[in-house]
């Protein structure tokens, strides 16, 4: 009887996982399938699940519909510059909040949490007015500078740093290690899973960002790939879903590649239970 109950539990668990997997994977499979179909297949009813012959020309047409090399270059510059700047700000800030007690530290950390809870849609008007007054709107800076700090990253990394024994840091100080060297040689290597997770989340967030570039740009030369893909609906027509989906595949592929390289570190970050 106990064995039968275990089999039922495993079967139910497997079915639930299969359903969840289908819910998350199906949109991606449908996007890839549509990107390889002809126009007639995208309009057919019932829907065509598998294209009769893969139309790789759809990707060429999507790339030729606009200056996509410019869009892609801008996305790469914006995303990776943000990640580098966030790491430069986030690591020492998290270290200070985790290992130092100074006047106003709790108040400042509360301000960090408050910034984490306020969405950008609330503050974009004063930020836009300020950056427009500085003359930055026709540059990439409005898409980079407001995101130099990452409140979520500071919070998560602080929690990670707090689990590193203070004895290790004191031992390094006894060996005349500077604070910079402690961060570089001790804190960063021991928190790589958390750093990889934060960097991946930041990459996905800013690579996929559409709202902020829509508000902060007025020139094709500084627009990212997300806006280029959105403009396919205007240049190709709303019915040409095979071209639009081909552009979406191009947008998604870098995210999948980055995730494959960072997946092990992400798992380590979420199953982390202490440093021995």
Secondary structure as a PSIPRED ss2 file (coil, helix, strand):
# PSIPRED VFORMAT (PSIPRED V4.0)

   1 X C   1.000  0.000  0.000
   2 X H   0.000  1.000  0.000
   3 X H   0.000  1.000  0.000
   4 X H   0.000  1.000  0.000
   5 X H   0.000  1.000  0.000
   6 X H   0.000  1.000  0.000
   7 X H   0.000  1.000  0.000
   8 X H   0.000  1.000  0.000
   9 X H   0.000  1.000  0.000
  10 X H   0.000  1.000  0.000
  11 X H   0.000  1.000  0.000
  12 X H   0.000  1.000  0.000
  13 X H   0.000  1.000  0.000
  14 X H   0.000  1.000  0.000
  15 X H   0.000  1.000  0.000
  16 X H   0.000  1.000  0.000
  17 X H   0.000  1.000  0.000
  18 X H   0.000  1.000  0.000
  19 X H   0.000  1.000  0.000
  20 X H   0.000  1.000  0.000
  21 X H   0.000  1.000  0.000
  22 X H   0.000  1.000  0.000
  23 X H   0.000  1.000  0.000
  24 X H   0.000  1.000  0.000
  25 X H   0.000  1.000  0.000
  26 X H   0.000  1.000  0.000
  27 X H   0.000  1.000  0.000
  28 X H   0.000  1.000  0.000
  29 X H   0.000  1.000  0.000
  30 X H   0.000  1.000  0.000
  31 X H   0.000  1.000  0.000
  32 X H   0.000  1.000  0.000
  33 X H   0.000  1.000  0.000
  34 X H   0.000  1.000  0.000
  35 X H   0.000  1.000  0.000
  36 X C   1.000  0.000  0.000
  37 X C   1.000  0.000  0.000
  38 X C   1.000  0.000  0.000
  39 X H   0.000  1.000  0.000
  40 X H   0.000  1.000  0.000
  41 X H   0.000  1.000  0.000
  42 X H   0.000  1.000  0.000
  43 X H   0.000  1.000  0.000
  44 X C   1.000  0.000  0.000
  45 X C   1.000  0.000  0.000
  46 X C   1.000  0.000  0.000
  47 X C   1.000  0.000  0.000
  48 X C   1.000  0.000  0.000
  49 X C   1.000  0.000  0.000
  50 X C   1.000  0.000  0.000
  51 X C   1.000  0.000  0.000
  52 X C   1.000  0.000  0.000
  53 X C   1.000  0.000  0.000
  54 X C   1.000  0.000  0.000
  55 X C   1.000  0.000  0.000
  56 X C   1.000  0.000  0.000
  57 X H   0.000  1.000  0.000
  58 X H   0.000  1.000  0.000
  59 X H   0.000  1.000  0.000
  60 X H   0.000  1.000  0.000
  61 X H   0.000  1.000  0.000
  62 X H   0.000  1.000  0.000
  63 X H   0.000  1.000  0.000
  64 X H   0.000  1.000  0.000
  65 X C   1.000  0.000  0.000
  66 X C   1.000  0.000  0.000
  67 X C   1.000  0.000  0.000
  68 X H   0.000  1.000  0.000
  69 X H   0.000  1.000  0.000
  70 X H   0.000  1.000  0.000
  71 X H   0.000  1.000  0.000
  72 X H   0.000  1.000  0.000
  73 X H   0.000  1.000  0.000
  74 X H   0.000  1.000  0.000
  75 X H   0.000  1.000  0.000
  76 X H   0.000  1.000  0.000
  77 X H   0.000  1.000  0.000
  78 X H   0.000  1.000  0.000
  79 X H   0.000  1.000  0.000
  80 X H   0.000  1.000  0.000
  81 X H   0.000  1.000  0.000
  82 X H   0.000  1.000  0.000
  83 X H   0.000  1.000  0.000
  84 X H   0.000  1.000  0.000
  85 X H   0.000  1.000  0.000
  86 X H   0.000  1.000  0.000
  87 X H   0.000  1.000  0.000
  88 X H   0.000  1.000  0.000
  89 X H   0.000  1.000  0.000
  90 X H   0.000  1.000  0.000
  91 X H   0.000  1.000  0.000
  92 X H   0.000  1.000  0.000
  93 X H   0.000  1.000  0.000
  94 X H   0.000  1.000  0.000
  95 X H   0.000  1.000  0.000
  96 X H   0.000  1.000  0.000
  97 X H   0.000  1.000  0.000
  98 X H   0.000  1.000  0.000
  99 X H   0.000  1.000  0.000
 100 X C   1.000  0.000  0.000
 101 X C   1.000  0.000  0.000
 102 X C   1.000  0.000  0.000
 103 X C   1.000  0.000  0.000
 104 X C   1.000  0.000  0.000
 105 X H   0.000  1.000  0.000
 106 X H   0.000  1.000  0.000
 107 X H   0.000  1.000  0.000
 108 X H   0.000  1.000  0.000
 109 X H   0.000  1.000  0.000
 110 X H   0.000  1.000  0.000
 111 X H   0.000  1.000  0.000
 112 X H   0.000  1.000  0.000
 113 X H   0.000  1.000  0.000
 114 X H   0.000  1.000  0.000
 115 X H   0.000  1.000  0.000
 116 X H   0.000  1.000  0.000
 117 X H   0.000  1.000  0.000
 118 X C   1.000  0.000  0.000
 119 X C   1.000  0.000  0.000
 120 X H   0.000  1.000  0.000
 121 X H   0.000  1.000  0.000
 122 X H   0.000  1.000  0.000
 123 X H   0.000  1.000  0.000
 124 X H   0.000  1.000  0.000
 125 X H   0.000  1.000  0.000
 126 X H   0.000  1.000  0.000
 127 X H   0.000  1.000  0.000
 128 X H   0.000  1.000  0.000
 129 X H   0.000  1.000  0.000
 130 X H   0.000  1.000  0.000
 131 X H   0.000  1.000  0.000
 132 X H   0.000  1.000  0.000
 133 X H   0.000  1.000  0.000
 134 X H   0.000  1.000  0.000
 135 X C   1.000  0.000  0.000
 136 X C   1.000  0.000  0.000
 137 X C   1.000  0.000  0.000
 138 X C   1.000  0.000  0.000
 139 X C   1.000  0.000  0.000
 140 X C   1.000  0.000  0.000
 141 X H   0.000  1.000  0.000
 142 X H   0.000  1.000  0.000
 143 X H   0.000  1.000  0.000
 144 X C   1.000  0.000  0.000
 145 X H   0.000  1.000  0.000
 146 X H   0.000  1.000  0.000
 147 X H   0.000  1.000  0.000
 148 X C   1.000  0.000  0.000
 149 X C   1.000  0.000  0.000
 150 X C   1.000  0.000  0.000
 151 X H   0.000  1.000  0.000
 152 X H   0.000  1.000  0.000
 153 X H   0.000  1.000  0.000
 154 X H   0.000  1.000  0.000
 155 X H   0.000  1.000  0.000
 156 X H   0.000  1.000  0.000
 157 X H   0.000  1.000  0.000
 158 X H   0.000  1.000  0.000
 159 X H   0.000  1.000  0.000
 160 X H   0.000  1.000  0.000
 161 X H   0.000  1.000  0.000
 162 X H   0.000  1.000  0.000
 163 X C   1.000  0.000  0.000
 164 X C   1.000  0.000  0.000
 165 X C   1.000  0.000  0.000
 166 X H   0.000  1.000  0.000
 167 X H   0.000  1.000  0.000
 168 X H   0.000  1.000  0.000
 169 X H   0.000  1.000  0.000
 170 X H   0.000  1.000  0.000
 171 X H   0.000  1.000  0.000
 172 X H   0.000  1.000  0.000
 173 X H   0.000  1.000  0.000
 174 X H   0.000  1.000  0.000
 175 X C   1.000  0.000  0.000
 176 X C   1.000  0.000  0.000
 177 X C   1.000  0.000  0.000
 178 X C   1.000  0.000  0.000
 179 X H   0.000  1.000  0.000
 180 X H   0.000  1.000  0.000
 181 X H   0.000  1.000  0.000
 182 X H   0.000  1.000  0.000
 183 X H   0.000  1.000  0.000
 184 X H   0.000  1.000  0.000
 185 X H   0.000  1.000  0.000
 186 X H   0.000  1.000  0.000
 187 X H   0.000  1.000  0.000
 188 X H   0.000  1.000  0.000
 189 X H   0.000  1.000  0.000
 190 X H   0.000  1.000  0.000
 191 X C   1.000  0.000  0.000
 192 X H   0.000  1.000  0.000
 193 X H   0.000  1.000  0.000
 194 X H   0.000  1.000  0.000
 195 X H   0.000  1.000  0.000
 196 X H   0.000  1.000  0.000
 197 X H   0.000  1.000  0.000
 198 X H   0.000  1.000  0.000
 199 X H   0.000  1.000  0.000
 200 X H   0.000  1.000  0.000
 201 X H   0.000  1.000  0.000
 202 X H   0.000  1.000  0.000
 203 X H   0.000  1.000  0.000
 204 X H   0.000  1.000  0.000
 205 X H   0.000  1.000  0.000
 206 X H   0.000  1.000  0.000
 207 X H   0.000  1.000  0.000
 208 X C   1.000  0.000  0.000
 209 X C   1.000  0.000  0.000
 210 X C   1.000  0.000  0.000
 211 X H   0.000  1.000  0.000
 212 X H   0.000  1.000  0.000
 213 X H   0.000  1.000  0.000
 214 X H   0.000  1.000  0.000
 215 X H   0.000  1.000  0.000
 216 X H   0.000  1.000  0.000
 217 X C   1.000  0.000  0.000
 218 X C   1.000  0.000  0.000
 219 X C   1.000  0.000  0.000
 220 X H   0.000  1.000  0.000
 221 X H   0.000  1.000  0.000
 222 X H   0.000  1.000  0.000
 223 X C   1.000  0.000  0.000
 224 X C   1.000  0.000  0.000
 225 X H   0.000  1.000  0.000
 226 X H   0.000  1.000  0.000
 227 X H   0.000  1.000  0.000
 228 X H   0.000  1.000  0.000
 229 X H   0.000  1.000  0.000
 230 X H   0.000  1.000  0.000
 231 X C   1.000  0.000  0.000
 232 X H   0.000  1.000  0.000
 233 X H   0.000  1.000  0.000
 234 X H   0.000  1.000  0.000
 235 X H   0.000  1.000  0.000
 236 X C   1.000  0.000  0.000
 237 X C   1.000  0.000  0.000
 238 X C   1.000  0.000  0.000
 239 X C   1.000  0.000  0.000
 240 X C   1.000  0.000  0.000
 241 X H   0.000  1.000  0.000
 242 X H   0.000  1.000  0.000
 243 X H   0.000  1.000  0.000
 244 X H   0.000  1.000  0.000
 245 X H   0.000  1.000  0.000
 246 X H   0.000  1.000  0.000
 247 X H   0.000  1.000  0.000
 248 X H   0.000  1.000  0.000
 249 X H   0.000  1.000  0.000
 250 X H   0.000  1.000  0.000
 251 X H   0.000  1.000  0.000
 252 X H   0.000  1.000  0.000
 253 X H   0.000  1.000  0.000
 254 X H   0.000  1.000  0.000
 255 X H   0.000  1.000  0.000
 256 X H   0.000  1.000  0.000
 257 X H   0.000  1.000  0.000
 258 X H   0.000  1.000  0.000
 259 X H   0.000  1.000  0.000
 260 X H   0.000  1.000  0.000
 261 X H   0.000  1.000  0.000
 262 X H   0.000  1.000  0.000
 263 X H   0.000  1.000  0.000
 264 X H   0.000  1.000  0.000
 265 X H   0.000  1.000  0.000
 266 X H   0.000  1.000  0.000
 267 X H   0.000  1.000  0.000
 268 X H   0.000  1.000  0.000
 269 X H   0.000  1.000  0.000
 270 X H   0.000  1.000  0.000
 271 X H   0.000  1.000  0.000
 272 X C   1.000  0.000  0.000
 273 X C   1.000  0.000  0.000
 274 X C   1.000  0.000  0.000
 275 X C   1.000  0.000  0.000
 276 X C   1.000  0.000  0.000
